[in-house]
Amino acid sequence: QRSFKKWSEVEPVYKAIDTAYRDFNAKYRGAFYADAETAAQVLAPVFQSYGVIPVEVPYMYCSDYEVGSNLTCNRWDRGADVYEMTSDWMNRYQQYYWFANFKRDRYNWGPNNVFQRNYSRYMANFPNVYQHWVFNMFWNAFYGGWDYQTFDQAGVADVMYQNYWTMAVVDSTNLLLKTMSTPAAGYTAKETATNTWVHVPVAGNTRDTRLPAEAEAQLKADLLASGKYTDMAYLPRGEGRSMFTLYDHDGYDFFRRPVEVGHFWDQYAAMVAITSSETNFLGVDRGSDALRYSLPYYITFPKDLTKVFSGTWTGDYGSFSASITPSGDGLATTTLPATLNARDYIAGFDYPLAPASAPADKVAPSPTWSTRFYAQLFGMAYFTENFNQEFAMQNQVFRVGTGENVTPAQGYEVVSFVDPFGGGYKYASLAPTPGSGVPGEDTPAAGPVMVRKAIALKQAWDAAKSDADSEPSNAAKAAAAAEAEGRVREAVRSLEIMRGLYGIFSQTW
């Protein structure tokens, strides 16, 4: 039953309310009133003059100067508070996938359009919500710590508003991290050795479309017969995403005619957002002290960001993989994880709540090489802002016998790997000595993880070479040995990348 009214119609009512309040305040000398009876006495003259008092809905005016600086002032936002606005941005990002990532006869459309749309309209708003939350939580903590009840009693916070604001931060941060957990569309099979579902490329099916029933049945039979897999299912778009951009293959210059933009561009937008530290506040001098208003996500959520970014680089997806449930007819559904929980940062604030029953099986994401590289690059470049070297130290790889050489502290040891391709270098990293009880023993850092991964791949290559040498005429064994060699070469390049990035971003001068 809402209606529009001109300001000229409601202005006299507001002026009458203000006059009545001033008269009451002067009469009782600023007495505080909270009961309905006294409030009615204040408004009685207004009721007598105007009858029903119109109630204004919570819309507000803001200028271009205030956009982003005032958290409730954003272009094209919807919602009465921060939680509703954030939920709307999240929903629009998720629901517009079917329109944003597919060409649908649009002219001059491509990956950059999808990146710019997802980032500027949705994901770029999330850091602002987080940064204003951190800024306000600092002032609230000054009055008694991160205890909402204390805030309320001190009169410096609205507990209900703080609760929903915190939920908005947790939900939006989880959405950014979920882009890294999204599995690839197409066929996925359950590995016998790990009980984890992994993407299975099908030769010739570059678009990961579903095969005819007979071909699909043959594919499943072949996978199960290999002994490497125990089950197979198809993940359609929505449950999974195409990691790569797909193009129209007909005619000359096809690469200028994309038809589906790959999920890499969503992941790239999410990584740009979650490594953002530049803030936007009104009434403060952000230029004179850059660190005071540099508020990256990493200063608040280092454990969760390290888990996802380092896990993406090293291939250790177990801690943030999506859950998978076969749904019949050869299909499956997925549930993306909530990596971040508020209880780890605010005592007693358990959000989001764990589902009553969650699927036990996990499906590993299939990030592109570019996703893996940018996860490492952005982590090293931006998690080290504010001169925080924690992430850099976890990713430190050095060459033994050079000026980079590090002597381990008590409780740590050097884990090393010799380059087998003629360079003569020995790559190393520091890791907690087993049984030492030092922090991080149960959650190894990315540096030693990658060194140990290179060692394991070298052992697998040696075994494959030995197997191939025993039957020189066996082409399959020769191909397996060549493939194993390729993995070792990639591991060496990865260690060199980590060493180079540490040299660039670990310096504090």
TORROBA-210148 format. One line per field, with one value per residue (C-alpha): residue number from 1; x, y, z. Coordinates in steps of 0.5 Angstrom, whole numbers. Example, Ala and Ser with C-alpha at 12.3 -4.5 7.8 and 13.67 -1.06 7.14 Angstrom:
! TORROBA-210148
num <- 1,2
c1 <- 25,27
c2 <- -9,-2
c3 <- 16,14
! end
This chain:
! TORROBA-210148
num <- 1,2,3,4,5,6,7,8,9,10,11,12,13,14,15,16,17,18,19,20,21,22,23,24,25,26,27,28,29,30,31,32,33,34,35,36,37,38,39,40,41,42,43,44,45,46,47,48,49,50,51,52,53,54,55,56,57,58,59,60,61,62,63,64,65,66,67,68,69,70,71,72,73,74,75,76,77,78,79,80,81,82,83,84,85,86,87,88,89,90,91,92,93,94,95,96,97,98,99,100,101,102,103,104,105,106,107,108,109,110,111,112,113,114,115,116,117,118,119,120,121,122,123,124,125,126,127,128,129,130,131,132,133,134,135,136,137,138,139,140,141,142,143,144,145,146,147,148,149,150,151,152,153,154,155,156,157,158,159,160,161,162,163,164,165,166,167,168,169,170,171,172,173,174,175,176,177,178,179,180,181,182,183,184,185,186,187,188,189,190,191,192,193,194,195,196,197,198,199,200,201,202,203,204,205,206,207,208,209,210,211,212,213,214,215,216,217,218,219,220,221,222,223,224,225,226,227,228,229,230,231,232,233,234,235,236,237,238,239,240,241,242,243,244,245,246,247,248,249,250,251,252,253,254,255,256,257,258,259,260,261,262,263,264,265,266,267,268,269,270,271,272,273,274,275,276,277,278,279,280,281,282,283,284,285,286,287,288,289,290,291,292,293,294,295,296,297,298,299,300,301,302,303,304,305,306,307,308,309,310,311,312,313,314,315,316,317,318,319,320,321,322,323,324,325,326,327,328,329,330,331,332,333,334,335,336,337,338,339,340,341,342,343,344,345,346,347,348,349,350,351,352,353,354,355,356,357,358,359,360,361,362,363,364,365,366,367,368,369,370,371,372,373,374,375,376,377,378,379,380,381,382,383,384,385,386,387,388,389,390,391,392,393,394,395,396,397,398,399,400,401,402,403,404,405,406,407,408,409,410,411,412,413,414,415,416,417,418,419,420,421,422,423,424,425,426,427,428,429,430,431,432,433,434,435,436,437,438,439,440,441,442,443,444,445,446,447,448,449,450,451,452,453,454,455,456,457,458,459,460,461,462,463,464,465,466,467,468,469,470,471,472,473,474,475,476,477,478,479,480,481,482,483,484,485,486,487,488,489,490,491,492,493,494,495,496,497,498,499,500,501,502,503,504,505,506,507,508,509
c1 <- 0,6,5,9,9,12,17,12,7,11,16,11,10,17,18,12,15,21,18,14,20,24,18,18,26,26,20,23,30,33,30,30,24,23,16,10,6,11,13,5,5,11,7,0,0,2,-3,-8,-6,-5,-8,-4,3,7,13,18,22,29,32,37,40,48,52,58,63,60,60,64,66,59,58,50,52,53,51,45,45,39,37,36,43,49,47,42,46,52,47,44,51,52,46,46,53,51,45,48,53,48,48,55,59,56,56,48,49,53,57,65,64,70,73,75,67,66,72,70,62,64,69,66,59,60,66,69,64,66,73,69,64,70,74,69,67,75,75,69,71,77,74,69,74,77,71,72,74,71,65,58,55,60,59,52,53,58,53,58,55,48,49,44,47,54,51,49,55,59,55,56,63,64,59,62,69,67,64,71,74,69,71,77,74,69,70,71,64,65,66,69,71,73,80,81,87,85,77,77,73,77,76,77,78,75,79,76,71,74,68,66,59,56,57,51,49,53,59,58,57,64,68,65,67,74,75,73,77,83,83,84,77,71,65,64,59,58,58,54,55,52,55,61,64,69,75,78,75,71,71,67,71,68,72,79,81,76,80,77,70,69,62,64,68,72,72,79,76,72,77,82,77,76,83,84,78,81,88,85,88,86,80,75,73,70,73,80,87,89,95,99,100,99,99,93,88,91,87,88,84,90,91,84,84,91,90,84,87,94,90,86,92,98,93,92,99,101,95,93,86,83,82,78,75,67,63,60,53,51,44,42,42,50,49,52,51,56,56,62,65,65,72,72,68,67,68,75,76,70,69,62,60,59,57,56,53,55,50,46,49,54,57,63,66,70,71,78,78,82,85,88,96,94,90,95,101,96,95,102,104,98,99,107,105,99,99,106,103,104,111,107,112,109,106,113,116,112,113,121,125,133,139,143,151,149,148,140,142,139,141,135,133,132,126,126,130,132,128,132,132,137,136,137,137,144,144,147,143,140,133,131,126,125,120,119,122,118,116,119,112,114,108,106,108,101,100,106,108,108,115,117,111,113,120,117,113,119,122,116,116,123,122,116,120,126,121,118,125,127,120,121,128,126,122,125,120,114,111,106,112,116,111,109,117,117,110,114,120,115,112,119,121,115,116,123,120,115,121,125,118,118,125,124,118,121,127,122,117,120,125,122,127
c2 <- 0,5,11,17,23,30,33,39,35,31,37,40,34,33,40,39,33,37,43,38,34,41,44,37,37,44,43,37,39,34,28,21,18,11,9,9,14,19,19,19,26,29,27,29,36,33,27,33,37,31,25,19,21,18,13,14,8,7,10,15,20,20,24,21,23,19,12,7,12,11,4,4,9,4,5,0,-3,-6,-8,-4,-6,-9,-16,-15,-11,-16,-22,-19,-18,-25,-28,-23,-26,-33,-33,-28,-34,-37,-30,-27,-33,-34,-30,-31,-27,-21,-17,-15,-20,-24,-25,-18,-16,-22,-20,-13,-14,-19,-15,-8,-10,-15,-17,-10,-9,-14,-11,-5,-9,-12,-6,-2,-8,-8,-1,0,-7,-3,2,-2,-7,0,-1,-8,-13,-17,-18,-15,-15,-11,-6,-6,-4,1,5,4,-1,-4,-12,-14,-9,-12,-19,-18,-14,-20,-25,-21,-21,-28,-30,-25,-28,-35,-33,-31,-37,-42,-39,-43,-49,-50,-56,-57,-59,-65,-72,-74,-80,-83,-85,-92,-89,-83,-84,-77,-75,-72,-69,-74,-71,-74,-75,-70,-68,-61,-57,-63,-64,-70,-76,-81,-86,-92,-88,-86,-93,-95,-89,-91,-99,-97,-93,-98,-103,-99,-100,-93,-91,-94,-89,-84,-78,-72,-65,-61,-53,-50,-56,-55,-50,-50,-48,-45,-40,-44,-41,-42,-47,-45,-40,-36,-32,-36,-34,-27,-31,-34,-37,-39,-35,-40,-40,-38,-31,-31,-34,-28,-23,-26,-26,-19,-17,-21,-19,-11,-7,0,3,9,13,20,24,21,23,16,19,21,14,9,3,6,5,-1,-6,-13,-19,-23,-19,-21,-28,-31,-38,-39,-35,-39,-45,-44,-40,-44,-50,-48,-47,-54,-58,-60,-59,-63,-58,-53,-58,-58,-64,-69,-73,-78,-76,-81,-82,-81,-74,-71,-65,-61,-57,-51,-51,-45,-45,-39,-39,-33,-37,-38,-30,-28,-32,-36,-33,-40,-38,-41,-47,-54,-57,-63,-68,-67,-71,-75,-75,-69,-67,-64,-57,-57,-50,-48,-46,-39,-40,-43,-38,-32,-35,-36,-29,-25,-28,-27,-20,-17,-22,-19,-12,-8,-11,-18,-23,-29,-32,-30,-34,-40,-40,-39,-44,-43,-46,-49,-46,-39,-33,-35,-41,-41,-44,-48,-46,-51,-55,-54,-58,-57,-61,-61,-63,-64,-61,-68,-64,-62,-55,-58,-54,-56,-53,-53,-50,-51,-55,-57,-63,-69,-70,-63,-60,-53,-49,-51,-58,-61,-56,-56,-49,-49,-49,-56,-59,-57,-59,-66,-66,-66,-71,-76,-74,-76,-83,-84,-82,-87,-92,-91,-91,-97,-100,-97,-100,-107,-107,-102,-104,-103,-96,-95,-96,-91,-86,-87,-85,-79,-76,-78,-74,-68,-68,-67,-61,-58,-59,-56,-50,-49,-49,-44,-39,-40,-38,-32,-29,-30,-26,-20,-20,-22,-16,-10,-4
c3 <- 0,-1,-5,-8,-4,-6,-1,-1,2,7,9,14,18,19,21,26,29,30,33,38,40,41,46,50,50,53,58,61,60,56,60,56,54,52,53,48,53,53,46,44,49,44,38,40,37,30,30,32,26,21,23,20,20,13,14,10,7,8,2,2,-3,-4,-9,-14,-9,-4,-8,-4,1,5,5,4,-3,-9,-16,-17,-11,-8,0,6,10,8,8,4,-1,-1,-2,-8,-11,-10,-13,-19,-20,-19,-23,-29,-31,-36,-39,-38,-40,-46,-53,-54,-61,-58,-62,-60,-54,-50,-44,-42,-42,-37,-33,-33,-31,-26,-23,-23,-22,-16,-14,-13,-8,-3,-1,1,5,9,9,13,17,19,20,25,28,30,34,37,40,43,48,50,45,39,44,41,47,50,44,45,53,51,46,40,36,34,35,30,25,27,26,19,17,19,16,9,10,11,5,0,2,2,-5,-8,-5,-8,-15,-14,-11,-17,-21,-29,-33,-36,-34,-27,-24,-17,-16,-13,-9,-7,-7,-10,-16,-22,-28,-34,-41,-47,-53,-59,-54,-53,-51,-45,-48,-46,-50,-53,-49,-52,-52,-45,-43,-46,-43,-36,-38,-40,-34,-29,-33,-32,-24,-23,-22,-19,-21,-27,-27,-32,-29,-33,-34,-27,-23,-26,-31,-37,-35,-42,-46,-52,-59,-66,-70,-77,-81,-81,-75,-70,-64,-65,-64,-57,-56,-48,-43,-39,-31,-31,-32,-26,-22,-24,-22,-15,-14,-16,-11,-5,-6,-6,0,-3,1,0,7,8,13,13,11,7,4,10,13,7,12,17,11,8,9,5,7,9,15,18,14,13,15,10,4,5,5,-2,-5,-3,-5,-12,-13,-10,-12,-5,-6,-1,4,0,-5,-7,-5,-10,-10,-16,-17,-22,-30,-30,-27,-21,-17,-13,-6,-6,1,6,7,12,19,23,29,28,29,33,39,39,32,29,22,17,20,18,14,18,13,8,2,4,-3,-6,-13,-14,-18,-25,-25,-31,-31,-31,-25,-21,-23,-21,-15,-13,-16,-13,-6,-6,-9,-5,2,3,3,10,10,12,10,13,6,3,8,7,0,1,-4,-5,-8,-3,-3,-6,-2,-1,3,10,16,20,27,32,31,23,18,10,5,-2,-9,-14,-21,-25,-32,-32,-28,-22,-17,-11,-9,-2,3,11,14,21,24,25,32,34,36,33,30,23,23,22,16,12,8,0,0,3,0,-7,-6,-3,-9,-14,-10,-11,-18,-19,-16,-21,-27,-25,-24,-31,-34,-31,-33,-40,-41,-39,-46,-51,-56,-51,-54,-48,-43,-47,-47,-40,-38,-43,-39,-32,-35,-37,-30,-27,-31,-29,-22,-23,-27,-21,-16,-20,-20,-13,-12,-17,-13,-6,-9,-11,-6,0,1,6,4
! end
